[in-house]
Amino acid sequence: MTLFAVPVFDATVIFEDKELFKGKGAASLWAEKLSVEIKGPVTVEKVGTGWALSGRVDGVDCLWGIHGQRLKRITT
């Protein structure tokens, strides 16, 4: 099962219509899981009042937030 199909049950916040992790700790745990999935480094980044996952896929910088309790790539 892909990581993107696993529910995210951590607390979230909404900032500029983006659902983000409420805490850095929860985001860090998901960053570790996403890092394995994309086979590359993933960090957490403060976005407004929440935290997003930040990494690089196919040479493109990406941010991931939450959508419908799943990880989803977002734009800033």
Residue pairs with C-beta under 8 A, 6 or more apart in sequence:
2 37
3 33
3 34
3 36
3 37
3 71
4 37
4 70
4 71
4 72
5 70
6 33
6 70
7 69
7 70
8 30
8 66
8 69
8 70
8 71
9 69
10 21
10 22
10 23
10 26
10 30
11 21
11 22
11 23
11 26
12 19
12 20
12 21
12 22
12 50
12 66
13 19
13 20
13 21
13 22
13 49
13 50
14 20
14 50
15 47
15 48
15 49
15 50
16 48
18 47
18 48
18 50
18 52
18 65
18 74
19 50
19 65
19 66
19 67
20 27
20 47
20 48
20 49
20 50
20 51
20 52
20 65
20 66
21 27
21 30
21 44
21 50
21 51
21 52
21 65
21 66
22 50
22 51
23 51
24 44
24 46
24 51
26 51
27 44
27 51
27 52
27 53
28 44
30 53
30 71
31 42
31 43
31 44
31 53
31 55
32 42
34 42
34 53
34 55
34 64
34 71
35 41
35 42
35 55
38 55
38 57
40 55
40 56
40 57
41 55
41 56
42 53
42 54
42 55
43 53
43 54
43 55
44 51
44 52
44 53
44 54
45 51
45 52
45 53
45 54
45 63
47 63
47 65
47 76
50 65
52 63
52 64
52 65
52 74
53 63
53 64
53 65
53 71
54 61
54 62
54 63
54 64
55 61
55 62
55 64
56 62
62 73
63 73
63 74
63 75
63 76
64 71
64 72
64 73
64 74
65 71
65 72
65 74
66 72
